[in-house]
């Protein structure tokens, strides 16, 4: 019995000695990296504060404005960068509002001809899944032109935007994503400008415009039906020509 107690106390003492040297090692590492004199409690508080600050720090956007703007101004002499950014913000707000209200009535109009059906299907999916999304207190921080490509008869322009908002999501009436912190994120809004339908008709697929029903690439501006699923395409060529149309909005995670 005495031998057992001695062995047991030896094990306990060994554990304490190990923990003591582990503590000394951790403290030496902390001192080496600039945490001299700080307690574990204060360090933990700093980490939590840093995490909270990161949630309020807006994301940066990367663009090629200096390189791309000369090309844009050659094609569009009256192009106003800030006005285009204002339109981008309006587009994002309107689409968010449609998703939040699960109603596409505000998407009616020529500006949304190429994206309306896609958003409508997304809304239908939310209704069928009984999912509700909210985007509160939207604040835009910065915009940049991400890409500008001139194809045959058409032009594609992408705007990268950093923004924040309180996001909340409910499923079957239960909150699954609480809006405790503002979400910091980026979105890419894609616009297309068609200036020659005869040339654009052959290369329409390079813009990534797809059938809202099956996702198949659309290659003919004059097509009335999708060549893959035969669903109707509800836009007119005349309403697409010589004006910027939004064709896509996606989160840039």
Secondary structure by P-SEA (a helix, b strand, c coil): caaaaaaaaaaaaaaaaaaaaaaaaaaaaaaaaccccccaaaaaaaaaaaaaaaaabbbbbbbcccccaaaaaaacccccaaaaaaaaaaaaaaaaaaaaaccccccccccccccaaaaaaaaaaaaaabbbbbbccccccccccccccccccbbbbbbbbbbccbbbbbccccccccccbbbbbbbbbbbbbbccccccccccccccccccccccccccccccccccccccccccccccccbbbbccccccc
